Amino acid sequence: MPGCSKLPPGNHPGFFSRPVPEQPLPVKTRRWDTLETERVYSTPIFDLHRRKSAHPHRGERNFYVLSAPEWVNIIPLTPQGEVVMVRQYRHGISDFTLEIPGGMIDAEDPDPAEAARREMREECGYDSSRIIRLGQVHPNPAIQPNLCHLFFASDVRKIGEPNPNLGGAEETEVELVPLTSIKQMIGGGKITHALVITAFSFFDVYNPPFGR
């Protein structure tokens, strides 16, 4: 990234110089055991649970967990090397973000890959039969137990107009972005959605085989 430089070899303050305990506590002694869970609030996209848990050294406490369905997102790439993206209004920040297609896995979806393909068709109007799994991540393990499954679609083609959210609550616009511009857009703050950046990170690391 512009303005960044590598640290010279040697000892450096901060993370790398922190001492490592010689005899860390076994993992099992640090786990919290769930005693009971109560749903305290429900919405169409998540439920809020109060979880009472116990720790051998810290006693009993209440924690709050957002229970949501599994999520998916997918990087659609055209034969011309353009990523099919969606500019979408997000109420959390009261502004638009530039994203790849994604959403919740519905009960009718046979598997995460088909859920990601459905989201791509609905949000962008593009499709492909070549769906490659990139990996999966916990979006926010501090308060969420769900996973986000990441995919890549090669040689996508336009099959129709986008039809996001049949209820009509989403404000979106499709944009074609050259794949070669993605890193610069992330570094420059034009792409800020954490799960979108995660998907491109997996894509960059694993370098899916385009010719297969």
SEFIMAR-691554 format. One record per residue: y, z, x of N, C-alpha, C in turn. Coordinates in pm, whole numbers, plus 32768, in hexadecimal, padded with zeros to 4 digits. Example, Ala and Ser with C-alpha at 12.3 -4.5 7.8 and 13.67 -1.06 7.14 Angstrom:
! SEFIMAR-691554
7DC7830C85277E3E830C84CE7EB6830C85287F1F82C485057F9682CA855780038313850A
***
This chain:
! SEFIMAR-691554
7F8980008054800080008000807D8000805880EC7FC1802981667FBE80778196804A809581C5805E811081FE80DF813481978145815F81188122815E80AF817F8185807E815B8210805381BE825A801A81A682DD7FA3820082F17F4C81DB834C7ED6822A83677EF7829C83C57EB6830F83B07EC9837F840A7E838362848E7EC0838B84FF7E7D8376857F7E0583D0858B7DA883B085E57D31840385F57D578490861F7D0184EF85FD7D18857986257D1885D585AE7D40865385C57D4586B5855B7DC786A8850E7DBF86AC848C7E32869C84377E38870E83D47EB1873983AE7EBC87A4834B7E8F877482C37E6A87D1826E7E4887AD81E67DB287A781D27D88874581827CFE874081527C97874181C27CAC86EF82287C4486DE828D7C36875682E87C9B87AD82ED7C94881F83477C6A88A083027C51889B827F7C29891482387B9E893F82647B8C89C182817B0789EE82AB7AA389E682397A2889C5825B79BC89BD81FA796C8A3F820079588A81818E79098AFD8191787F8AE581CA78548B42822077D28B30825F77608B4281FB77718B9E819C77078BB9813C77438BB880AE775A8B40807777918B397FEF772F8B727F8A77668BA47F1D77118BD97EB376B88B6B7E7B763C8B8A7E5C75E78B267E1976298AF57D9976148A767D7A76558A3B7D0576328A897C8775B78AB77C7B758C8AF87C0075DA8B787BE4760E8BBA7C4B76578C367C3376E58C1B7C0277118B9D7C0C77988B7B7BE2779D8B367B5A772C8B1E7B1E772A8ADA7A9D77538B387A2D77938AFF79C677B18B46794A77468B2378E377128B8678A076B18B70783676F78B6F77AE76DE8B057760771A8AFB76DB76D28B59767B771F8BB0763C76E68C0D75DB76EC8BD7754D775D8B98752D776C8B5D74A877DD8AF774AB77D48A987450783B8A30744578638A2173B378E68A19739C791A8A0E7314797F899B730D796E894172AD79D088D6729A7A468910724F7ABC8906728B7B338941724E7B9388D972157B81885A723D7BD887F172077B93876B72197BA8871271BA7B66868F71BE7BCB862071A47BBF85B271EE7C12853C71DB7BB784C171DC7BEB844B71BB7B9783D271BF7B6783AB724A7BA883DD72B47B8383B2733B7B4B842273927B5C84A0736D7B21850E73B97B1C858B73627AC485E7738B7ABD866C734E7AE286D473B87B28873B738D7B4B87A973E77AEA881C73CF7AA48846743A7A4588B374317A75892B74847A5F89A0744E7A738A1B749C79EA8A4874CE79DD8A507550795C8A71758D79658AFB75D079138B5575A2790B8BDA75DF78A08BD7764B78C98BF776C6786E8BEF773778718C6F778878048C8777D177F78CFF782277DA8CDB78B378138D2B790E78018D18799E77D18D9C79D977748D977A3A773D8E147A6F77A48E6C7AB578138E317AE478788E807B2A78FE8E857AE179148E2D7A7F79978E237A3F79968E4B79AC79238E6D797A791B8E9B78EF79188E2A788B79448E47780F79458DE477A379D38DB3778879E08D32776E7A628CF7774F7A4F8C8376EE7ABC8C5F76AB7ABD8BEA76547AF88B73769F7ABA8B01768D7AEB8A8376C47AF48A1C76547B4B89B976667B5F895475FE7B3788CB76337AE5888875E57AA9880A760E7AC7879F75A67AF2872975D57B0686B5757D7A868663757C7A438661750C79C6861774FE79E5858E74C379C88525750F79E5849C74E4796C844474FD796483D174B978F5837474D578FD833F7564789283017592789582BD761378F9824A760C7938822C767C799A81C176857965814F76DC79A380DB76CD7985806877237A06802277487A077FDF77BA7A6C7F7A77D57A2E7F0B78267A717E9978297A347E2278647A9F7DC978A27A807D9379177ADA7D37795C7AAE7CA8793C7AF77C5F78E77AD37BD478C97B187B75792C7ACB7B23796F7B027AC879D27AE47A3879AB7B4C79E479A67B3B795879827B0A790879FC7AD5788F79E67AAD78397A577B2278197AB47B9D78247A827C1378087AD27C4278827B237BF878F27B187C1B79687B667C8779BD7B277C9579B77AA37CF77A097A5D7CB17A787A0E7CEA7AEF7A157CB67B6079C87CF87B5E793E7CA67B6578D67CDA7B6B784E7CFA7BFD782F7D7C7C1A78227DA97CA3780F7DF27CB2778A7E0B7D2E77667E4B7D4E76E67EC17DAA77017F367D8276D07FA97DDD76D37FAB7E25764D7F9D7EA976527F887EF775D97FE67F6F75D2801A7F88755A806F7FFD754680198079753F803E80DF758F7FF3815C7594804D81CE75688021821775028075828074C8808382F975238023830D757E802E837F75D980A88377763280CD82FE765D814282EC76B381B482A77669819D828375EB8203823D759A823581C075E181D88174761781FC80FB7660818080A2766B8194802C76A581277FCD76B680E47FE1773E80627FC8774480187FC477C27FCE7F4077CB7FB67F1478467F687E9A785E7EDA7EC5787F7E7A7E99782D7DF27ECC78367D8D7E5978327D107E7C784E7CA17E2378307C687E4D77A87C1C7DF877667BE47E1E76E37B8B7E9A76EF7B8E7EEC76897B397F63768B7B487FB1760A7AF3801675FC7AF9806975847A7E80C175787A6680EF74FF79F5814874E5797680F874C87906813174EB788580F874C4786B81207433785880BD73DD783C80D7735077A780F0733B7788813272CD76FC814F72AD76AB80CF729E76EB8062727676A57FE37261768B7F9872E476CB7FBE735076B87F7873CF762F7F98740975E17F32742D755B7F4D7462755B7F9274EA75C27F7A753C75CB7FB775C0765A7FA975F2767E7FEE765F77087FE7769277357F5A76B676DB7F0876EE77017E817715772E7E2F769C76E47E3A762E77097DF175B577887E2A7578779E7EAC7587781B7EE7755778927EAF75A478827EA4762778EE7E6C767A79077DDA7657789C7D90763F78AA7D02761978F17CF6759378CE7D4D753479117D4C74B179A67D6874C079C87DCC75127A567DED75267AA07D7775647A607D3075BE7A9E7CBC75FD7ABA7C4F75977A5B7C37753E7A6E7BD174D77ADC7BFB74767AD97C7A744C7B3A7CA873E97BC87CAC74207BD87CE1749A7C5E7CF974CE7C9B7C7D750F7C457C2175407C797BAF758B7C567B28754F7BEA7B2275027BBC7AA174D07B6E7A5375387B3D7A9775A07AEE7A5776097A607A8D76067A017A3E763C79767A69763E79317A3176BA78C07A6F76DB786B7A43774877E17A7E7733777C7A34775D76F47A69775776CB7AA877DB77267AA9783C77097ADD78C277547B6178D277147BCE78AC77507C5378B2770B7CA2792177597CD4798177247D1C79F377547DAD79ED76F87E0979F9771B7E9779F877557EBF7A7F77C77F037A7D78067F327AF877E77FC57B1577DC80167AAC77C480A57ABF77F480F47A48780381767A5C783381CE79F3787B82457A3378DB827D79E9792882EE7A1B7941835179AA795F83CE79CF7991842F796F7A2A8421796C7A6583FB78FA7AF683E778F47B46846579177B1984D978E67B60855679037AFE85C978F07AAC85E679547A42864A79437A7586D8792C7AF586F179427B2A877679287B24879A78947B388736783E7B3C875377AE7AEA86F1775B7AAC868C77997A608628774E79D58616778A796C8617773678E58600776978B9856E776779088515772C78DA848C771978E58439779878A783C3779578AA8365780378F682E777DC792D82A378407963821C782E790D81BE788178D381597840787C80F7788178D0807B78A678C2804D792079177FE3795678C67F63796979017EF1793F78BA7E71794679167E03797978D67D9779A4791A7D1D79CF78DD7CA7798779317C4D795479027BD4791179377B5B795D78DD7B05798979057A8F79D579087A13797A795779B179A4795F7930795D797B794178C879DA799778A879F879AC781A7A40793177E27A2E791B77627A6C78A9771F7AAA78D8769C7B12789476747B5478BA75F87B04788475837AE678DC75237A9778B474AF7AE578C2742D7B5D78FA74357BAC790E73BC7C23796673D87C66798F736E7CDA79E5737D7CB07A78737E7CFC7ACD73C37CDB7B5C73C47CDE7B9773387C897BF973237C857C3F72A37C707CD572BC7CD07D1573027CBE7DA273257CD17DFC72AD7C7D7E6072A27C8E7EC9723D7CA57E8E71B37C3B7E7A716A7C437E3C70E67CA07E8870887CBA7F0770A57D167F5570537DA77F35706C7DC27EEC70DB7E4A7EBE70F47EA67F2171367E717F86717E7EC77FED71B97EEA7FD0724B7EA87F6F72897EC17F5473167F277EE573287F837EF973867FE87E9573A87FC47E5F74327F917DE374387F5F7DAD74B67F8B7D1D74CC7F867CF375497FA17C69756E7F4C7C4775E77F0B7BD475E47EB27BAA76507F047B6A76C17EE27B8D773D7F237B5377B27EB87B2A78177ECB7AB578547E747A8878C07EB77AA779457E717AF479997EA97B227A187E507AF27A8A7E877AB07AF07E357A867B627DF17AFE7BA37D6F7AF17BBD7D267B5E7BFD7D667B847C827D9D7B237CC87DDA7B3E7D4A7E567B957D407E8E7BA67CC77F067BF77CB67EE87C887C907E6A7CA77C717E4A7D297C397E6A7D9B7C997E427D907D177E5C7DFD7D757EF07E1A7D837F407DB07D8A7FD17DC27D97800B7E027D197FD57DDE7CA580077E177C287FE37EAA7C1A7F6D7ED07C4E7F487F5D7C4E7FA17FAA7CAF7FB07F757D2780037FB77D8B80957FC07D6280C47F5E7D15814F7F5D7CEA81697FA57C6881017FE27C2E8115802F7BB4811C7FDE7B3580F37F5F7B3980F37F0F7AC080737F227A6F80097F507AB07F8D7F787A6D7F7B800C7A8A7F8180607A227F7F80F17A377F0E813879ED7EC680F079997E5A8130794D7DE9815579AE7DC681D679B47D6782067A187CDF81C47A0D7CAD81AF79937C28817579837C2780E079A47C98809E79927CA3801279BA7C9F80087A537CEB805F7A967CEB80607B287C5F80837B5C7C1A80DD7B197B9381017B407B3680887B387B3F803D7ACC7AEA7FC77ABD7B027F637B2E7B827F4B7B4F7B9F7EED7BBD7B717F267C437B717FA97C527B3F7FE67CCD7AAA7FCC7CDC7A5E7FE07C6F79CF7FC27C7279BA7F2D7C8F7A087ED97C4F79FC7E487C617A127E247CF47A767E617D327A977E437DBD7A2B7E757E1C79F47EEB7DFF798F7F267E56790C7ED97E4E78E17EBA7DD4785D7E7E7DC2785F7DE67DCB78D47DA97DBC78E27D187DCD78737CCB7D8578777CC97CFF780B7C8A7CB177F47BF97CDD77777BCC7CDD77567B447D08777F7ADE7C9F77E77A917CB9781C7A337C5777B979C37C387766799C7C9A771279277C87768D79437C43767879C07C1475F679DF7BD9760179F77B44
***
